[in-house]
Amino acid sequence: MAYGQAMDREQLIQRLRARVRRGGPAEQVWWNGELVHVSEAIIRAAELGDDETIRARGDDVVVPRTLLDAE
């Protein structure tokens, strides 16, 4: 089953920057199950490869390859 909306790295960075502009509790997101500040998520997103599979929904970002690497 697919999780969230598929997007590329630049789309994810734009989405995260929009969260920073909103401020408040929106300044944190779940990145592969870890709660991180949006600035950290932007750094992580910038480090992703162009061909990376990225899924996002609400406050959640999932990068399946990094989940597999962590195991």
N, CA, C, O and CB atoms as a CASP TS submission, in Angstrom:
PFRMAT TS
TARGET T0000
AUTHOR 0000-0000-0000
METHOD Language model
MODEL 1
PARENT N/A
ATOM      1  N   MET     1       0.836  -1.165   0.000  1.00  0.00           N
ATOM      2  CA  MET     1       0.000   0.000   0.000  1.00  0.00           C
ATOM      3  C   MET     1       0.893   1.245   0.000  1.00  0.00           C
ATOM      4  O   MET     1       1.846   1.325   0.775  1.00  0.00           O
ATOM      5  CB  MET     1      -0.958  -0.011   1.213  1.00  0.00           C
ATOM      6  N   ALA     2       0.592   2.193  -0.850  1.00  0.00           N
ATOM      7  CA  ALA     2       1.359   3.432  -0.934  1.00  0.00           C
ATOM      8  C   ALA     2       0.996   4.332   0.237  1.00  0.00           C
ATOM      9  O   ALA     2      -0.142   4.339   0.704  1.00  0.00           O
ATOM     10  CB  ALA     2       1.101   4.156  -2.280  1.00  0.00           C
ATOM     11  N   TYR     3       1.971   5.080   0.698  1.00  0.00           N
ATOM     12  CA  TYR     3       1.768   5.972   1.832  1.00  0.00           C
ATOM     13  C   TYR     3       1.846   7.415   1.349  1.00  0.00           C
ATOM     14  O   TYR     3       2.872   7.822   0.804  1.00  0.00           O
ATOM     15  CB  TYR     3       2.814   5.704   2.948  1.00  0.00           C
ATOM     16  N   GLY     4       0.804   8.181   1.534  1.00  0.00           N
ATOM     17  CA  GLY     4       0.825   9.600   1.226  1.00  0.00           C
ATOM     18  C   GLY     4       1.033   9.916  -0.238  1.00  0.00           C
ATOM     19  O   GLY     4       0.919   9.055  -1.111  1.00  0.00           O
ATOM     20  N   GLN     5       1.339  11.175  -0.478  1.00  0.00           N
ATOM     21  CA  GLN     5       1.524  11.695  -1.827  1.00  0.00           C
ATOM     22  C   GLN     5       2.980  11.552  -2.239  1.00  0.00           C
ATOM     23  O   GLN     5       3.876  11.948  -1.493  1.00  0.00           O
ATOM     24  CB  GLN     5       1.079  13.167  -1.913  1.00  0.00           C
ATOM     25  N   ALA     6       3.228  10.989  -3.424  1.00  0.00           N
ATOM     26  CA  ALA     6       4.590  10.889  -3.941  1.00  0.00           C
ATOM     27  C   ALA     6       5.031  12.266  -4.416  1.00  0.00           C
ATOM     28  O   ALA     6       4.260  12.996  -5.038  1.00  0.00           O
ATOM     29  CB  ALA     6       4.683   9.844  -5.097  1.00  0.00           C
ATOM     30  N   MET     7       6.280  12.612  -4.117  1.00  0.00           N
ATOM     31  CA  MET     7       6.806  13.906  -4.556  1.00  0.00           C
ATOM     32  C   MET     7       8.304  13.802  -4.742  1.00  0.00           C
ATOM     33  O   MET     7       8.943  12.862  -4.269  1.00  0.00           O
ATOM     34  CB  MET     7       6.462  15.024  -3.543  1.00  0.00           C
ATOM     35  N   ASP     8       8.857  14.788  -5.442  1.00  0.00           N
ATOM     36  CA  ASP     8      10.304  14.798  -5.602  1.00  0.00           C
ATOM     37  C   ASP     8      10.931  15.683  -4.521  1.00  0.00           C
ATOM     38  O   ASP     8      10.227  16.309  -3.729  1.00  0.00           O
ATOM     39  CB  ASP     8      10.698  15.295  -7.021  1.00  0.00           C
ATOM     40  N   ARG     9      12.240  15.724  -4.505  1.00  0.00           N
ATOM     41  CA  ARG     9      12.971  16.439  -3.463  1.00  0.00           C
ATOM     42  C   ARG     9      12.591  17.922  -3.407  1.00  0.00           C
ATOM     43  O   ARG     9      12.360  18.458  -2.322  1.00  0.00           O
ATOM     44  CB  ARG     9      14.470  16.297  -3.691  1.00  0.00           C
ATOM     45  N   GLU    10      12.525  18.584  -4.554  1.00  0.00           N
ATOM     46  CA  GLU    10      12.215  20.017  -4.580  1.00  0.00           C
ATOM     47  C   GLU    10      10.799  20.294  -4.081  1.00  0.00           C
ATOM     48  O   GLU    10      10.571  21.283  -3.385  1.00  0.00           O
ATOM     49  CB  GLU    10      12.384  20.571  -5.998  1.00  0.00           C
ATOM     50  N   GLN    11       9.853  19.435  -4.427  1.00  0.00           N
ATOM     51  CA  GLN    11       8.487  19.600  -3.933  1.00  0.00           C
ATOM     52  C   GLN    11       8.453  19.470  -2.407  1.00  0.00           C
ATOM     53  O   GLN    11       7.756  20.221  -1.725  1.00  0.00           O
ATOM     54  CB  GLN    11       7.545  18.558  -4.583  1.00  0.00           C
ATOM     55  N   LEU    12       9.212  18.514  -1.890  1.00  0.00           N
ATOM     56  CA  LEU    12       9.256  18.327  -0.438  1.00  0.00           C
ATOM     57  C   LEU    12       9.859  19.552   0.238  1.00  0.00           C
ATOM     58  O   LEU    12       9.331  20.016   1.249  1.00  0.00           O
ATOM     59  CB  LEU    12      10.067  17.065  -0.075  1.00  0.00           C
ATOM     60  N   ILE    13      10.947  20.083  -0.297  1.00  0.00           N
ATOM     61  CA  ILE    13      11.577  21.263   0.291  1.00  0.00           C
ATOM     62  C   ILE    13      10.604  22.442   0.278  1.00  0.00           C
ATOM     63  O   ILE    13      10.507  23.171   1.265  1.00  0.00           O
ATOM     64  CB  ILE    13      12.875  21.623  -0.470  1.00  0.00           C
ATOM     65  N   GLN    14       9.888  22.636  -0.818  1.00  0.00           N
ATOM     66  CA  GLN    14       8.896  23.715  -0.887  1.00  0.00           C
ATOM     67  C   GLN    14       7.810  23.529   0.167  1.00  0.00           C
ATOM     68  O   GLN    14       7.393  24.487   0.819  1.00  0.00           O
ATOM     69  CB  GLN    14       8.264  23.776  -2.287  1.00  0.00           C
ATOM     70  N   ARG    15       7.363  22.305   0.326  1.00  0.00           N
ATOM     71  CA  ARG    15       6.325  22.001   1.320  1.00  0.00           C
ATOM     72  C   ARG    15       6.828  22.299   2.734  1.00  0.00           C
ATOM     73  O   ARG    15       6.098  22.862   3.551  1.00  0.00           O
ATOM     74  CB  ARG    15       5.887  20.521   1.212  1.00  0.00           C
ATOM     75  N   LEU    16       8.072  21.921   3.019  1.00  0.00           N
ATOM     76  CA  LEU    16       8.641  22.164   4.341  1.00  0.00           C
ATOM     77  C   LEU    16       8.843  23.654   4.591  1.00  0.00           C
ATOM     78  O   LEU    16       8.582  24.129   5.696  1.00  0.00           O
ATOM     79  CB  LEU    16       9.967  21.425   4.492  1.00  0.00           C
ATOM     80  N   ARG    17       9.299  24.394   3.597  1.00  0.00           N
ATOM     81  CA  ARG    17       9.481  25.844   3.749  1.00  0.00           C
ATOM     82  C   ARG    17       8.144  26.535   4.016  1.00  0.00           C
ATOM     83  O   ARG    17       8.093  27.512   4.764  1.00  0.00           O
ATOM     84  CB  ARG    17      10.142  26.442   2.488  1.00  0.00           C
ATOM     85  N   ALA    18       7.065  26.038   3.414  1.00  0.00           N
ATOM     86  CA  ALA    18       5.734  26.593   3.665  1.00  0.00           C
ATOM     87  C   ALA    18       5.345  26.383   5.130  1.00  0.00           C
ATOM     88  O   ALA    18       4.685  27.236   5.723  1.00  0.00           O
ATOM     89  CB  ALA    18       4.683  25.942   2.727  1.00  0.00           C
ATOM     90  N   ARG    19       5.746  25.267   5.709  1.00  0.00           N
ATOM     91  CA  ARG    19       5.453  24.985   7.120  1.00  0.00           C
ATOM     92  C   ARG    19       6.186  25.984   8.010  1.00  0.00           C
ATOM     93  O   ARG    19       5.638  26.433   9.016  1.00  0.00           O
ATOM     94  CB  ARG    19       5.856  23.530   7.490  1.00  0.00           C
ATOM     95  N   VAL    20       7.427  26.337   7.649  1.00  0.00           N
ATOM     96  CA  VAL    20       8.198  27.307   8.433  1.00  0.00           C
ATOM     97  C   VAL    20       7.484  28.659   8.419  1.00  0.00           C
ATOM     98  O   VAL    20       7.394  29.331   9.446  1.00  0.00           O
ATOM     99  CB  VAL    20       9.647  27.448   7.876  1.00  0.00           C
ATOM    100  N   ARG    21       6.984  29.047   7.260  1.00  0.00           N
ATOM    101  CA  ARG    21       6.284  30.333   7.154  1.00  0.00           C
ATOM    102  C   ARG    21       5.028  30.363   8.021  1.00  0.00           C
ATOM    103  O   ARG    21       4.665  31.414   8.549  1.00  0.00           O
ATOM    104  CB  ARG    21       5.914  30.616   5.695  1.00  0.00           C
ATOM    105  N   ARG    22       4.363  29.218   8.171  1.00  0.00           N
ATOM    106  CA  ARG    22       3.159  29.157   9.006  1.00  0.00           C
ATOM    107  C   ARG    22       3.498  29.257  10.483  1.00  0.00           C
ATOM    108  O   ARG    22       2.734  29.825  11.263  1.00  0.00           O
ATOM    109  CB  ARG    22       2.393  27.868   8.741  1.00  0.00           C
ATOM    110  N   GLY    23       4.652  28.703  10.872  1.00  0.00           N
ATOM    111  CA  GLY    23       5.094  28.763  12.269  1.00  0.00           C
ATOM    112  C   GLY    23       4.249  27.924  13.203  1.00  0.00           C
ATOM    113  O   GLY    23       3.470  27.076  12.767  1.00  0.00           O
ATOM    114  N   GLY    24       4.410  28.170  14.489  1.00  0.00           N
ATOM    115  CA  GLY    24       3.656  27.450  15.514  1.00  0.00           C
ATOM    116  C   GLY    24       4.002  25.972  15.550  1.00  0.00           C
ATOM    117  O   GLY    24       5.134  25.587  15.256  1.00  0.00           O
ATOM    118  N   PRO    25       3.018  25.133  15.916  1.00  0.00           N
ATOM    119  CA  PRO    25       3.277  23.695  16.028  1.00  0.00           C
ATOM    120  C   PRO    25       3.620  23.056  14.685  1.00  0.00           C
ATOM    121  O   PRO    25       4.091  21.920  14.631  1.00  0.00           O
ATOM    122  CB  PRO    25       2.071  22.999  16.627  1.00  0.00           C
ATOM    123  N   ALA    26       3.378  23.799  13.599  1.00  0.00           N
ATOM    124  CA  ALA    26       3.697  23.270  12.272  1.00  0.00           C
ATOM    125  C   ALA    26       5.198  23.248  12.027  1.00  0.00           C
ATOM    126  O   ALA    26       5.634  22.808  10.963  1.00  0.00           O
ATOM    127  CB  ALA    26       3.009  24.097  11.191  1.00  0.00           C
ATOM    128  N   GLU    27       6.007  23.714  12.989  1.00  0.00           N
ATOM    129  CA  GLU    27       7.452  23.753  12.807  1.00  0.00           C
ATOM    130  C   GLU    27       8.124  22.408  13.062  1.00  0.00           C
ATOM    131  O   GLU    27       9.349  22.308  12.986  1.00  0.00           O
ATOM    132  CB  GLU    27       8.046  24.787  13.714  1.00  0.00           C
ATOM    133  N   GLN    28       7.348  21.382  13.361  1.00  0.00           N
ATOM    134  CA  GLN    28       7.907  20.048  13.532  1.00  0.00           C
ATOM    135  C   GLN    28       7.180  19.078  12.619  1.00  0.00           C
ATOM    136  O   GLN    28       5.982  19.212  12.366  1.00  0.00           O
ATOM    137  CB  GLN    28       7.812  19.589  15.003  1.00  0.00           C
ATOM    138  N   VAL    29       7.935  18.092  12.126  1.00  0.00           N
ATOM    139  CA  VAL    29       7.360  17.044  11.288  1.00  0.00           C
ATOM    140  C   VAL    29       7.915  15.697  11.741  1.00  0.00           C
ATOM    141  O   VAL    29       8.948  15.618  12.407  1.00  0.00           O
ATOM    142  CB  VAL    29       7.669  17.297   9.776  1.00  0.00           C
ATOM    143  N   TRP    30       7.215  14.664  11.369  1.00  0.00           N
ATOM    144  CA  TRP    30       7.694  13.301  11.603  1.00  0.00           C
ATOM    145  C   TRP    30       8.461  12.873  10.365  1.00  0.00           C
ATOM    146  O   TRP    30       7.907  12.853   9.266  1.00  0.00           O
ATOM    147  CB  TRP    30       6.510  12.306  11.915  1.00  0.00           C
ATOM    148  N   TRP    31       9.730  12.530  10.532  1.00  0.00           N
ATOM    149  CA  TRP    31      10.580  12.081   9.432  1.00  0.00           C
ATOM    150  C   TRP    31      10.918  10.621   9.712  1.00  0.00           C
ATOM    151  O   TRP    31      11.709  10.315  10.603  1.00  0.00           O
ATOM    152  CB  TRP    31      11.891  12.971   9.290  1.00  0.00           C
ATOM    153  N   ASN    32      10.314   9.734   8.947  1.00  0.00           N
ATOM    154  CA  ASN    32      10.506   8.293   9.162  1.00  0.00           C
ATOM    155  C   ASN    32      10.298   7.905  10.626  1.00  0.00           C
ATOM    156  O   ASN    32      11.045   7.097  11.178  1.00  0.00           O
ATOM    157  CB  ASN    32      11.909   7.874   8.711  1.00  0.00           C
ATOM    158  N   GLY    33       9.273   8.495  11.245  1.00  0.00           N
ATOM    159  CA  GLY    33       8.934   8.139  12.619  1.00  0.00           C
ATOM    160  C   GLY    33       9.680   8.910  13.687  1.00  0.00           C
ATOM    161  O   GLY    33       9.461   8.667  14.874  1.00  0.00           O
ATOM    162  N   GLU    34      10.556   9.834  13.309  1.00  0.00           N
ATOM    163  CA  GLU    34      11.315  10.644  14.256  1.00  0.00           C
ATOM    164  C   GLU    34      10.812  12.090  14.173  1.00  0.00           C
ATOM    165  O   GLU    34      10.752  12.666  13.086  1.00  0.00           O
ATOM    166  CB  GLU    34      12.855  10.563  13.961  1.00  0.00           C
ATOM    167  N   LEU    35      10.452  12.672  15.316  1.00  0.00           N
ATOM    168  CA  LEU    35       9.975  14.053  15.341  1.00  0.00           C
ATOM    169  C   LEU    35      11.174  14.993  15.229  1.00  0.00           C
ATOM    170  O   LEU    35      12.055  14.985  16.088  1.00  0.00           O
ATOM    171  CB  LEU    35       9.160  14.343  16.642  1.00  0.00           C
ATOM    172  N   VAL    36      11.205  15.802  14.171  1.00  0.00           N
ATOM    173  CA  VAL    36      12.327  16.723  13.943  1.00  0.00           C
ATOM    174  C   VAL    36      11.799  18.113  13.623  1.00  0.00           C
ATOM    175  O   VAL    36      10.673  18.266  13.149  1.00  0.00           O
ATOM    176  CB  VAL    36      13.237  16.215  12.794  1.00  0.00           C
ATOM    177  N   HIS    37      12.619  19.123  13.885  1.00  0.00           N
ATOM    178  CA  HIS    37      12.286  20.493  13.516  1.00  0.00           C
ATOM    179  C   HIS    37      12.308  20.598  11.996  1.00  0.00           C
ATOM    180  O   HIS    37      13.059  19.886  11.329  1.00  0.00           O
ATOM    181  CB  HIS    37      13.275  21.514  14.165  1.00  0.00           C
ATOM    182  N   VAL    38      11.487  21.482  11.455  1.00  0.00           N
ATOM    183  CA  VAL    38      11.396  21.622  10.003  1.00  0.00           C
ATOM    184  C   VAL    38      12.749  21.977   9.392  1.00  0.00           C
ATOM    185  O   VAL    38      13.054  21.527   8.288  1.00  0.00           O
ATOM    186  CB  VAL    38      10.362  22.685   9.637  1.00  0.00           C
ATOM    187  N   SER    39      13.569  22.774  10.083  1.00  0.00           N
ATOM    188  CA  SER    39      14.885  23.129   9.533  1.00  0.00           C
ATOM    189  C   SER    39      15.750  21.881   9.346  1.00  0.00           C
ATOM    190  O   SER    39      16.480  21.780   8.360  1.00  0.00           O
ATOM    191  CB  SER    39      15.603  24.139  10.458  1.00  0.00           C
ATOM    192  N   GLU    40      15.677  20.939  10.276  1.00  0.00           N
ATOM    193  CA  GLU    40      16.404  19.674  10.143  1.00  0.00           C
ATOM    194  C   GLU    40      15.842  18.854   8.983  1.00  0.00           C
ATOM    195  O   GLU    40      16.594  18.229   8.235  1.00  0.00           O
ATOM    196  CB  GLU    40      16.329  18.864  11.458  1.00  0.00           C
ATOM    197  N   ALA    41      14.523  18.859   8.839  1.00  0.00           N
ATOM    198  CA  ALA    41      13.896  18.123   7.737  1.00  0.00           C
ATOM    199  C   ALA    41      14.309  18.710   6.384  1.00  0.00           C
ATOM    200  O   ALA    41      14.497  17.967   5.420  1.00  0.00           O
ATOM    201  CB  ALA    41      12.360  18.148   7.880  1.00  0.00           C
ATOM    202  N   ILE    42      14.452  20.033   6.305  1.00  0.00           N
ATOM    203  CA  ILE    42      14.894  20.660   5.051  1.00  0.00           C
ATOM    204  C   ILE    42      16.311  20.230   4.720  1.00  0.00           C
ATOM    205  O   ILE    42      16.619  19.946   3.563  1.00  0.00           O
ATOM    206  CB  ILE    42      14.814  22.199   5.147  1.00  0.00           C
ATOM    207  N   ILE    43      17.178  20.178   5.728  1.00  0.00           N
ATOM    208  CA  ILE    43      18.561  19.721   5.513  1.00  0.00           C
ATOM    209  C   ILE    43      18.559  18.279   5.025  1.00  0.00           C
ATOM    210  O   ILE    43      19.264  17.943   4.074  1.00  0.00           O
ATOM    211  CB  ILE    43      19.399  19.847   6.818  1.00  0.00           C
ATOM    212  N   ARG    44      17.774  17.429   5.668  1.00  0.00           N
ATOM    213  CA  ARG    44      17.704  16.020   5.255  1.00  0.00           C
ATOM    214  C   ARG    44      17.163  15.891   3.832  1.00  0.00           C
ATOM    215  O   ARG    44      17.653  15.081   3.045  1.00  0.00           O
ATOM    216  CB  ARG    44      16.818  15.217   6.228  1.00  0.00           C
ATOM    217  N   ALA    45      16.154  16.692   3.510  1.00  0.00           N
ATOM    218  CA  ALA    45      15.574  16.649   2.160  1.00  0.00           C
ATOM    219  C   ALA    45      16.604  17.065   1.119  1.00  0.00           C
ATOM    220  O   ALA    45      16.679  16.468   0.045  1.00  0.00           O
ATOM    221  CB  ALA    45      14.334  17.562   2.071  1.00  0.00           C
ATOM    222  N   ALA    46      17.393  18.082   1.429  1.00  0.00           N
ATOM    223  CA  ALA    46      18.409  18.568   0.488  1.00  0.00           C
ATOM    224  C   ALA    46      19.475  17.510   0.220  1.00  0.00           C
ATOM    225  O   ALA    46      20.097  17.513  -0.842  1.00  0.00           O
ATOM    226  CB  ALA    46      19.067  19.842   1.025  1.00  0.00           C
ATOM    227  N   GLU    47      19.690  16.608   1.172  1.00  0.00           N
ATOM    228  CA  GLU    47      20.695  15.558   1.027  1.00  0.00           C
ATOM    229  C   GLU    47      20.187  14.345   0.248  1.00  0.00           C
ATOM    230  O   GLU    47      20.973  13.458  -0.088  1.00  0.00           O
ATOM    231  CB  GLU    47      21.165  15.118   2.387  1.00  0.00           C
ATOM    232  N   LEU    48      18.900  14.293  -0.042  1.00  0.00           N
ATOM    233  CA  LEU    48      18.336  13.165  -0.774  1.00  0.00           C
ATOM    234  C   LEU    48      18.741  13.224  -2.246  1.00  0.00           C
ATOM    235  O   LEU    48      18.981  14.301  -2.791  1.00  0.00           O
ATOM    236  CB  LEU    48      16.803  13.151  -0.641  1.00  0.00           C
ATOM    237  N   GLY    49      18.814  12.068  -2.874  1.00  0.00           N
ATOM    238  CA  GLY    49      19.120  12.000  -4.293  1.00  0.00           C
ATOM    239  C   GLY    49      17.927  12.380  -5.146  1.00  0.00           C
ATOM    240  O   GLY    49      16.784  12.341  -4.692  1.00  0.00           O
ATOM    241  N   ASP    50      18.206  12.748  -6.390  1.00  0.00           N
ATOM    242  CA  ASP    50      17.143  13.142  -7.321  1.00  0.00           C
ATOM    243  C   ASP    50      16.153  12.011  -7.591  1.00  0.00           C
ATOM    244  O   ASP    50      14.983  12.269  -7.876  1.00  0.00           O
ATOM    245  CB  ASP    50      17.751  13.606  -8.631  1.00  0.00           C
ATOM    246  N   ASP    51      16.609  10.768  -7.503  1.00  0.00           N
ATOM    247  CA  ASP    51      15.765   9.622  -7.831  1.00  0.00           C
ATOM    248  C   ASP    51      15.111   8.995  -6.598  1.00  0.00           C
ATOM    249  O   ASP    51      14.545   7.904  -6.672  1.00  0.00           O
ATOM    250  CB  ASP    51      16.582   8.578  -8.557  1.00  0.00           C
ATOM    251  N   GLU    52      15.195   9.691  -5.472  1.00  0.00           N
ATOM    252  CA  GLU    52      14.675   9.174  -4.203  1.00  0.00           C
ATOM    253  C   GLU    52      13.151   9.086  -4.217  1.00  0.00           C
ATOM    254  O   GLU    52      12.477   9.979  -4.732  1.00  0.00           O
ATOM    255  CB  GLU    52      15.134  10.059  -3.042  1.00  0.00           C
ATOM    256  N   THR    53      12.610   8.009  -3.650  1.00  0.00           N
ATOM    257  CA  THR    53      11.174   7.895  -3.452  1.00  0.00           C
ATOM    258  C   THR    53      10.830   8.610  -2.161  1.00  0.00           C
ATOM    259  O   THR    53      11.377   8.302  -1.102  1.00  0.00           O
ATOM    260  CB  THR    53      10.712   6.402  -3.417  1.00  0.00           C
ATOM    261  N   ILE    54       9.911   9.576  -2.258  1.00  0.00           N
ATOM    262  CA  ILE    54       9.512  10.359  -1.088  1.00  0.00           C
ATOM    263  C   ILE    54       7.990  10.324  -1.003  1.00  0.00           C
ATOM    264  O   ILE    54       7.300  10.526  -2.002  1.00  0.00           O
ATOM    265  CB  ILE    54      10.046  11.842  -1.172  1.00  0.00           C
ATOM    266  N   ARG    55       7.477  10.068   0.185  1.00  0.00           N
ATOM    267  CA  ARG    55       6.034  10.075   0.434  1.00  0.00           C
ATOM    268  C   ARG    55       5.766  11.040   1.577  1.00  0.00           C
ATOM    269  O   ARG    55       6.500  11.055   2.564  1.00  0.00           O
ATOM    270  CB  ARG    55       5.495   8.637   0.768  1.00  0.00           C
ATOM    271  N   ALA    56       4.726  11.838   1.450  1.00  0.00           N
ATOM    272  CA  ALA    56       4.379  12.771   2.517  1.00  0.00           C
ATOM    273  C   ALA    56       2.871  12.866   2.644  1.00  0.00           C
ATOM    274  O   ALA    56       2.127  12.827   1.663  1.00  0.00           O
ATOM    275  CB  ALA    56       4.988  14.162   2.253  1.00  0.00           C
ATOM    276  N   ARG    57       2.450  12.995   3.903  1.00  0.00           N
ATOM    277  CA  ARG    57       1.015  13.161   4.201  1.00  0.00           C
ATOM    278  C   ARG    57       0.925  13.891   5.531  1.00  0.00           C
ATOM    279  O   ARG    57       1.454  13.426   6.541  1.00  0.00           O
ATOM    280  CB  ARG    57       0.247  11.765   4.253  1.00  0.00           C
ATOM    281  N   GLY    58       0.258  15.027   5.529  1.00  0.00           N
ATOM    282  CA  GLY    58       0.125  15.795   6.763  1.00  0.00           C
ATOM    283  C   GLY    58       1.484  16.166   7.332  1.00  0.00           C
ATOM    284  O   GLY    58       2.292  16.805   6.659  1.00  0.00           O
ATOM    285  N   ASP    59       1.735  15.766   8.571  1.00  0.00           N
ATOM    286  CA  ASP    59       3.003  16.057   9.245  1.00  0.00           C
ATOM    287  C   ASP    59       4.042  14.961   9.046  1.00  0.00           C
ATOM    288  O   ASP    59       5.124  15.029   9.629  1.00  0.00           O
ATOM    289  CB  ASP    59       2.765  16.259  10.722  1.00  0.00           C
ATOM    290  N   ASP    60       3.737  13.962   8.240  1.00  0.00           N
ATOM    291  CA  ASP    60       4.623  12.808   8.083  1.00  0.00           C
ATOM    292  C   ASP    60       5.365  12.824   6.759  1.00  0.00           C
ATOM    293  O   ASP    60       4.789  13.091   5.705  1.00  0.00           O
ATOM    294  CB  ASP    60       3.833  11.529   8.202  1.00  0.00           C
ATOM    295  N   VAL    61       6.670  12.530   6.837  1.00  0.00           N
ATOM    296  CA  VAL    61       7.503  12.346   5.653  1.00  0.00           C
ATOM    297  C   VAL    61       8.122  10.958   5.772  1.00  0.00           C
ATOM    298  O   VAL    61       8.683  10.606   6.810  1.00  0.00           O
ATOM    299  CB  VAL    61       8.612  13.476   5.524  1.00  0.00           C
ATOM    300  N   VAL    62       8.017  10.180   4.712  1.00  0.00           N
ATOM    301  CA  VAL    62       8.601   8.844   4.699  1.00  0.00           C
ATOM    302  C   VAL    62       9.500   8.717   3.481  1.00  0.00           C
ATOM    303  O   VAL    62       9.086   8.972   2.350  1.00  0.00           O
ATOM    304  CB  VAL    62       7.500   7.745   4.693  1.00  0.00           C
ATOM    305  N   VAL    63      10.748   8.316   3.740  1.00  0.00           N
ATOM    306  CA  VAL    63      11.706   8.036   2.677  1.00  0.00           C
ATOM    307  C   VAL    63      12.057   6.558   2.826  1.00  0.00           C
ATOM    308  O   VAL    63      12.919   6.207   3.632  1.00  0.00           O
ATOM    309  CB  VAL    63      13.000   8.978   2.760  1.00  0.00           C
ATOM    310  N   PRO    64      11.390   5.681   2.050  1.00  0.00           N
ATOM    311  CA  PRO    64      11.533   4.242   2.257  1.00  0.00           C
ATOM    312  C   PRO    64      12.977   3.728   2.266  1.00  0.00           C
ATOM    313  O   PRO    64      13.302   2.850   3.065  1.00  0.00           O
ATOM    314  CB  PRO    64      10.778   3.528   1.201  1.00  0.00           C
ATOM    315  N   ARG    65      13.841   4.248   1.406  1.00  0.00           N
ATOM    316  CA  ARG    65      15.226   3.757   1.367  1.00  0.00           C
ATOM    317  C   ARG    65      15.921   3.979   2.703  1.00  0.00           C
ATOM    318  O   ARG    65      16.647   3.106   3.177  1.00  0.00           O
ATOM    319  CB  ARG    65      16.014   4.452   0.244  1.00  0.00           C
ATOM    320  N   THR    66      15.705   5.139   3.314  1.00  0.00           N
ATOM    321  CA  THR    66      16.369   5.415   4.588  1.00  0.00           C
ATOM    322  C   THR    66      15.798   4.565   5.710  1.00  0.00           C
ATOM    323  O   THR    66      16.494   4.277   6.684  1.00  0.00           O
ATOM    324  CB  THR    66      16.244   6.888   4.942  1.00  0.00           C
ATOM    325  N   LEU    67      14.543   4.161   5.585  1.00  0.00           N
ATOM    326  CA  LEU    67      13.988   3.222   6.561  1.00  0.00           C
ATOM    327  C   LEU    67      14.692   1.883   6.464  1.00  0.00           C
ATOM    328  O   LEU    67      15.011   1.265   7.479  1.00  0.00           O
ATOM    329  CB  LEU    67      12.477   3.043   6.350  1.00  0.00           C
ATOM    330  N   LEU    68      14.937   1.433   5.230  1.00  0.00           N
ATOM    331  CA  LEU    68      15.622   0.162   5.027  1.00  0.00           C
ATOM    332  C   LEU    68      17.071   0.227   5.505  1.00  0.00           C
ATOM    333  O   LEU    68      17.582  -0.738   6.072  1.00  0.00           O
ATOM    334  CB  LEU    68      15.575  -0.234   3.556  1.00  0.00           C
ATOM    335  N   ASP    69      17.742   1.376   5.275  1.00  0.00           N
ATOM    336  CA  ASP    69      19.130   1.540   5.698  1.00  0.00           C
ATOM    337  C   ASP    69      19.253   1.505   7.214  1.00  0.00           C
ATOM    338  O   ASP    69      20.273   1.057   7.737  1.00  0.00           O
ATOM    339  CB  ASP    69      19.699   2.848   5.160  1.00  0.00           C
ATOM    340  N   ALA    70      18.233   1.969   7.927  1.00  0.00           N
ATOM    341  CA  ALA    70      18.279   2.047   9.378  1.00  0.00           C
ATOM    342  C   ALA    70      18.140   0.689  10.050  1.00  0.00           C
ATOM    343  O   ALA    70      18.505   0.533  11.215  1.00  0.00           O
ATOM    344  CB  ALA    70      17.202   2.961   9.870  1.00  0.00           C
ATOM    345  N   GLU    71      17.615  -0.293   9.325  1.00  0.00           N
ATOM    346  CA  GLU    71      17.368  -1.620   9.933  1.00  0.00           C
ATOM    347  C   GLU    71      18.623  -2.434  10.050  1.00  0.00           C
ATOM    348  O   GLU    71      18.583  -3.564  10.537  1.00  0.00           O
ATOM    349  CB  GLU    71      16.350  -2.395   9.128  1.00  0.00           C
TER
END
